[in-house]
Amino acid sequence: ASRAVVANMFVNLGRRNQKLLMRVLNTLSQLEAGEEDPERLEQLYSVDHLATRMRRNAESLLVLAGAETTRRFDRPVAVADIVRSAMSEVSGFDRIDLDVTTNPLVKPEHVADLGHLVAELIENALTFSPAKNRVEIATRFSRSGLVLAITDDGLGMTDAELASANEKILSAGDSDETPSRFLGLFVVGRL
């Protein structure tokens, strides 16, 4: 019962934050559209980027609480556009090289979750690789479907660490417990 109360509290706070952040982002878009000073426009873009990252954090809270996303799309979106949107939700997006040679459309009901999932994985790649190194995102088709590869030059993982990380992702959907560390892996697993 206490878990349900906490989950409901997270959903309530997440939705409140989402609504406020959407208002902030809409206001910033209006300010950006009317701004002619390049320095001021760059400052507005910087604040916009921070608010976008905060929106993803609010959405992560909703995912961890088991709630559905409120962002909806009414038409399919190309994978490249989803990846670019995900890039805008992370710090260090200027370190990313994008090679989208395969660019299928994604059904509207999957766009928000896929974008969130990709943003979490990109953030992980940027966080765990040296600040001077590039991260590459590429797409291709395989026998099983579209492959979206995010490659970084981080410290790497042992086979045991990789197995543990994959287990965290796989078990996240079944687990009632969410650890305070590795939240990104649990968000990815729940999505």
C-alpha positions as CSV (number, residue, x, y, z in Angstrom):
1,A,0.0,0.0,0.0
2,S,2.8,2.4,0.8
3,R,4.4,1.7,-2.6
4,A,1.2,2.6,-4.3
5,V,1.0,5.8,-2.3
6,V,4.6,6.7,-3.3
7,A,3.9,5.8,-6.9
8,N,0.8,8.0,-7.0
9,M,2.8,10.8,-5.4
10,F,5.5,10.4,-8.1
11,V,2.9,10.5,-10.9
12,N,1.3,13.6,-9.4
13,L,4.6,15.4,-9.1
14,G,5.8,14.2,-12.5
15,R,2.6,15.4,-14.2
16,R,2.7,18.8,-12.4
17,N,6.4,19.2,-13.4
18,Q,5.6,18.2,-17.0
19,K,2.8,20.8,-17.2
20,L,5.0,23.6,-15.8
21,L,7.9,22.6,-18.1
22,M,5.7,22.6,-21.2
23,R,4.5,26.1,-20.3
24,V,8.2,27.2,-19.9
25,L,9.1,25.6,-23.2
26,N,6.2,27.2,-25.0
27,T,7.1,30.6,-23.6
28,L,10.8,30.1,-24.6
29,S,9.7,29.2,-28.1
30,Q,7.8,32.5,-28.4
31,L,10.7,34.4,-27.0
32,E,13.1,32.7,-29.4
33,A,10.9,33.4,-32.4
34,G,10.9,37.1,-31.7
35,E,14.5,37.5,-30.7
36,E,16.9,39.2,-33.1
37,D,20.0,39.6,-30.8
38,P,22.2,36.5,-31.5
39,E,23.7,36.5,-28.0
40,R,20.3,36.7,-26.4
41,L,19.0,34.0,-28.7
42,E,21.9,31.7,-27.7
43,Q,21.1,32.3,-24.0
44,L,17.4,31.5,-24.7
45,Y,18.5,28.3,-26.5
46,S,20.6,27.3,-23.5
47,V,17.6,27.8,-21.1
48,D,15.4,25.9,-23.6
49,H,17.9,23.0,-23.6
50,L,17.9,22.9,-19.7
51,A,14.1,22.9,-19.6
52,T,14.0,20.1,-22.2
53,R,16.3,18.0,-20.0
54,M,14.1,18.8,-17.0
55,R,11.1,17.6,-18.9
56,R,12.8,14.3,-19.6
57,N,13.6,13.9,-15.9
58,A,9.9,14.5,-15.1
59,E,9.0,11.9,-17.7
60,S,11.5,9.4,-16.2
61,L,9.7,9.9,-12.8
62,L,6.4,9.0,-14.5
63,V,8.0,5.9,-16.2
64,L,9.5,4.7,-12.9
65,A,6.1,5.2,-11.2
66,G,4.4,3.1,-13.9
67,A,2.4,5.9,-15.6
68,E,1.9,6.4,-19.3
69,T,3.6,9.3,-21.1
70,T,1.4,12.3,-21.8
71,R,3.3,13.3,-24.9
72,R,1.4,12.1,-27.9
73,F,2.1,12.2,-31.6
74,D,-0.6,12.1,-34.3
75,R,1.5,11.0,-37.2
76,P,4.6,8.7,-37.8
77,V,8.0,10.3,-37.2
78,A,11.3,9.4,-38.9
79,V,14.0,7.8,-36.8
80,A,16.4,10.6,-37.6
81,D,14.0,13.1,-36.2
82,I,13.5,11.1,-33.0
83,V,17.3,10.7,-32.6
84,R,17.8,14.5,-33.1
85,S,15.1,15.2,-30.6
86,A,16.7,12.8,-28.1
87,M,20.0,14.6,-28.7
88,S,18.4,17.9,-27.6
89,E,17.6,16.3,-24.2
90,V,21.2,15.6,-23.2
91,S,24.2,17.6,-22.2
92,G,27.1,17.3,-24.6
93,F,25.0,16.8,-27.7
94,D,27.7,18.6,-29.7
95,R,30.0,15.6,-29.2
96,I,27.6,13.3,-31.2
97,D,28.2,12.2,-34.8
98,L,24.9,11.1,-36.4
99,D,25.0,8.6,-39.3
100,V,21.4,7.8,-40.1
101,T,21.5,5.9,-43.5
102,T,18.3,4.0,-42.7
103,N,15.5,6.3,-41.7
104,P,12.1,4.5,-41.4
105,L,9.0,6.0,-39.9
106,V,8.0,5.1,-36.4
107,K,4.4,4.6,-35.4
108,P,3.0,7.6,-33.5
109,E,2.3,5.6,-30.4
110,H,6.0,4.6,-30.1
111,V,7.6,8.0,-30.8
112,A,7.7,9.5,-27.3
113,D,8.9,6.3,-25.6
114,L,11.6,5.6,-28.2
115,G,12.8,9.2,-28.0
116,H,13.0,9.0,-24.2
117,L,14.8,5.6,-24.4
118,V,17.3,6.9,-27.0
119,A,18.0,10.0,-24.9
120,E,18.7,7.8,-21.8
121,L,21.2,5.7,-23.8
122,I,22.9,8.7,-25.4
123,E,23.3,10.4,-22.0
124,N,24.8,7.2,-20.7
125,A,27.3,7.1,-23.6
126,L,28.3,10.7,-23.1
127,T,28.6,10.4,-19.3
128,F,30.8,7.3,-19.4
129,S,33.2,8.4,-22.1
130,P,36.0,11.0,-21.9
131,A,34.8,14.6,-22.5
132,K,37.0,15.0,-25.5
133,N,35.7,11.8,-27.2
134,R,32.9,11.6,-29.8
135,V,29.8,9.4,-29.6
136,E,28.5,7.9,-32.8
137,I,24.9,7.1,-33.5
138,A,24.2,5.0,-36.6
139,T,21.2,3.1,-38.0
140,R,21.1,0.1,-40.3
141,F,18.7,-2.8,-41.1
142,S,19.4,-6.3,-40.0
143,R,17.5,-9.5,-40.3
144,S,15.6,-8.7,-37.1
145,G,14.7,-5.1,-38.0
146,L,16.2,-1.7,-37.5
147,V,19.4,-1.5,-35.5
148,L,20.2,1.9,-33.8
149,A,23.7,1.7,-32.5
150,I,25.1,4.2,-30.0
151,T,28.9,3.8,-29.8
152,D,31.2,5.5,-27.3
153,D,34.9,5.2,-26.4
154,G,34.3,4.9,-22.7
155,L,36.2,2.8,-20.2
156,G,34.3,-0.2,-21.3
157,M,32.7,-3.0,-19.2
158,T,33.8,-6.4,-18.3
159,D,31.6,-9.3,-19.5
160,A,30.2,-9.5,-15.9
161,E,29.4,-5.8,-15.8
162,L,27.8,-6.0,-19.2
163,A,25.7,-9.0,-18.1
164,S,24.7,-7.1,-14.9
165,A,23.7,-4.0,-16.8
166,N,21.6,-6.0,-19.3
167,E,20.0,-7.9,-16.4
168,K,19.0,-4.5,-14.8
169,I,17.4,-3.5,-18.1
170,L,15.6,-6.8,-18.5
171,S,14.4,-7.0,-14.9
172,A,13.2,-3.4,-14.7
173,G,9.8,-4.1,-16.2
174,D,9.2,-6.9,-13.7
175,S,10.7,-5.3,-10.6
176,D,8.6,-3.4,-8.0
177,E,11.9,-2.0,-6.5
178,T,13.8,0.7,-8.2
179,P,17.4,1.3,-7.0
180,S,18.6,4.8,-6.4
181,R,21.6,4.1,-8.7
182,F,21.4,3.2,-12.3
183,L,18.0,4.9,-12.8
184,G,18.7,5.3,-16.5
185,L,18.9,1.6,-17.0
186,F,15.6,1.1,-15.2
187,V,13.9,3.8,-17.2
188,V,15.2,2.1,-20.4
189,G,14.0,-1.3,-19.1
190,R,10.6,0.0,-18.2
191,L,10.2,1.7,-21.6
